Amino acid sequence: MHYILCKDQSWIKALKQEISENLSHDFTVAEGFPLIKLSQVADLQNTFLAFSTTALINAIELAEESIGKQAAKITELIIEKLGSEIKINCHVFSLTNKYGILETGRAEILKDKLIGNLKKSKIFCRRTDFERSLPFVQVLVLADRSIALSILDSSEMQDYHSLVSPYVGGFNNVEDDKKAPSRAYRKIVEAQELMGISISPQEVLVDLGASPGGWSYIARKQGAKVIALDRSPLREDLMDDPMVDFIQGDAFKYKVQQKIDWAVSDIISTPERVMELLDYWVLNNNCQHFIFTIKFQGDENYNILSQFKELAGKSNFKIILKRLNANKNEATIMGTQNI
Ligand SMILES: C[S@@+](CC[C@H](N)C(=O)[O-])C[C@H]1O[C@@H](n2cnc3c(N)ncnc32)[C@H](O)[C@@H]1O
């Protein structure tokens, strides 16, 4: 069974629609939870589900038992699949209808037990950051104390790149930054975290539709040189920053002489125009990494995403398509060129 999670109940309708359009397989909605269970027959390799926050792929279901027994069984299954002497990402959480994703209570005790067991077999769980190149174990404790367990090896992590999240249960809360010129900064922070790639000092970032400057602000904070395009100026401190080159004009007309590190866009435009950006920047390899916001035209007009999925399949980029936590009536497409 695949366990497909989304942010909350309000996303279920769109997620159901997306699953029906993309995968002709049976699924059930877990009553009262932001969770859809999908038949394991569905092949999710290289699939995009923008309205899912994370997924437990090929999940094994384990019945309710004592925490010790459950931890022992999970350990056994991990060793059987991944061997020993390795590092893994490991998330253990429960899903409650009242509080959403929780890492406390039974999930916390189970995690401690599991980590202890795994250590004895020289399997080390990363404590903090998520490393996309490592195997990934997800343990979901359900309301009846049964468990869904998903174990992905490193190569499966590539196959399901757009479906699994570095955030526990797909839930995140980008840290507040009161100095940012706009709340939009949260999108570029969340996108980098999802990609597992950060803007580095000395890299060049082209910020399309940059005003008032939330995204440029984050890129500067991370040490990059910014080329910002908008019809309106940025906040004054960014306009005065010698590492920000502001160009007033139409961002769609901007072309580069040579490939740049990052192309990002938060332009308010139709999805069709974002496809033009994808064509220029991604399909024509004019950048190494990109993050583009797709603004939906009215509510529930989401089937436009299928055209983005098709384009993504034609590129030589590792792509993620998600509705971010920080997105309003939007989704975000992002990616990195395969080396
Ligand atoms: C949502 S705001 C961007 C917010 C910005 N990312 C931030 O963090 O502060 C969208 C911007 O796109 C700009 N925009 C819309 N069409 C544009 C175009 N054709 N060329 C340049 N900028 C454009 C608007 O002027 C607006 O400032």
The ligand as an SDF file (V2000), in Angstrom:
LIG
                    3D

 27 29  0  0  0  0  0  0  0  0999 V2000
    4.3570   38.0050   -5.8530 C   0  0  0  0  0  0  0  0  0  0  0  0
    5.2860   39.3730   -6.3530 S   0  0  0  0  0  0  0  0  0  0  0  0
    6.9260   38.8400   -6.0560 C   0  0  0  0  0  0  0  0  0  0  0  0
    7.2990   38.7920   -4.6180 C   0  0  0  0  0  0  0  0  0  0  0  0
    8.7690   38.5470   -4.4150 C   0  0  0  0  0  0  0  0  0  0  0  0
    9.1440   37.1890   -4.7970 N   0  0  0  0  0  0  0  0  0  0  0  0
    9.1830   38.7380   -2.9820 C   0  0  0  0  0  0  0  0  0  0  0  0
    9.6730   37.7970   -2.3640 O   0  0  0  0  0  0  0  0  0  0  0  0
    9.0610   39.8630   -2.4770 O   0  0  0  0  0  0  0  0  0  0  0  0
    5.1700   39.3090   -8.0770 C   0  0  0  0  0  0  0  0  0  0  0  0
    5.9490   40.3700   -8.8240 C   0  0  0  0  0  0  0  0  0  0  0  0
    5.9320   40.0510  -10.2040 O   0  0  0  0  0  0  0  0  0  0  0  0
    6.0650   41.2840  -10.8940 C   0  0  0  0  0  0  0  0  0  0  0  0
    5.7480   41.0890  -12.3150 N   0  0  0  0  0  0  0  0  0  0  0  0
    4.5720   40.7230  -12.8730 C   0  0  0  0  0  0  0  0  0  0  0  0
    4.7240   40.6240  -14.2220 N   0  0  0  0  0  0  0  0  0  0  0  0
    6.0200   40.9420  -14.4970 C   0  0  0  0  0  0  0  0  0  0  0  0
    6.7980   40.9990  -15.6810 C   0  0  0  0  0  0  0  0  0  0  0  0
    6.2790   40.6890  -16.8790 N   0  0  0  0  0  0  0  0  0  0  0  0
    8.0910   41.3400  -15.5820 N   0  0  0  0  0  0  0  0  0  0  0  0
    8.6450   41.6480  -14.3870 C   0  0  0  0  0  0  0  0  0  0  0  0
    7.9580   41.5920  -13.2270 N   0  0  0  0  0  0  0  0  0  0  0  0
    6.6690   41.2350  -13.2760 C   0  0  0  0  0  0  0  0  0  0  0  0
    5.1450   42.2110  -10.1360 C   0  0  0  0  0  0  0  0  0  0  0  0
    5.5130   43.5620  -10.3600 O   0  0  0  0  0  0  0  0  0  0  0  0
    5.3680   41.7660   -8.6910 C   0  0  0  0  0  0  0  0  0  0  0  0
    6.3060   42.6030   -8.0470 O   0  0  0  0  0  0  0  0  0  0  0  0
  1  2  1  0
  2  3  1  0
  2 10  1  0
  3  4  1  0
  4  5  1  0
  5  6  1  0
  5  7  1  0
  7  8  2  0
  7  9  1  0
 10 11  1  0
 11 12  1  0
 11 26  1  0
 12 13  1  0
 13 14  1  0
 13 24  1  0
 14 15  1  0
 14 23  1  0
 15 16  2  0
 16 17  1  0
 17 18  1  0
 17 23  2  0
 18 19  1  0
 18 20  2  0
 20 21  1  0
 21 22  2  0
 22 23  1  0
 24 25  1  0
 24 26  1  0
 26 27  1  0
M  CHG  2   2   1   9  -1
M  END
$$$$
